[in-house]
Amino acid sequence: MKISPQRGRYAAIPILFSSDFCRSCRFYSDGLECAVHKDAGNLWVRGGGLDLKICRCSDPFLTSNLSVVCHTKDVARLYQKYLTKPYVPVTKLKFHPCGKLQFSLTDPDGNTLYFVEDVV
């Protein structure tokens, strides 16, 4: 299997866990406006810099406290869009110590999604 690098990073699809697929589907599709596809018992999420696989899991130790960093070209626009969503908890837009603009949000299972400015 060949993995092609992408600007010094490897392309990968992170896996998050969900205790409730219906709730996760609503959050990612309605809240974050991502395309969500169900396939063989998993959810596949794409949009807003995200590419995720979400697996069903009832173990509370696995379904929370995971983090994913999403690089996006227009982080400020995405931030403004998510601020209008009443059930999407968004942190403040700020500069990270490395100098990149970023914000984060938490999904219904307690996983944190970091959206970081992708500067070319």
Buried (B, 14 or more C-beta within 10 A) or exposed (E): EEEEEEEEEEEEEBEBBBBBBEEBBBBBBEBBBBEBEEEEEBBBBBBBBBBBBBBBBEEEEBBBEBEBBBBBEBBEEBBEBBEEBEEBEBBEBEEEEEEEBBBBBBBBBBBBBBBBBBEE
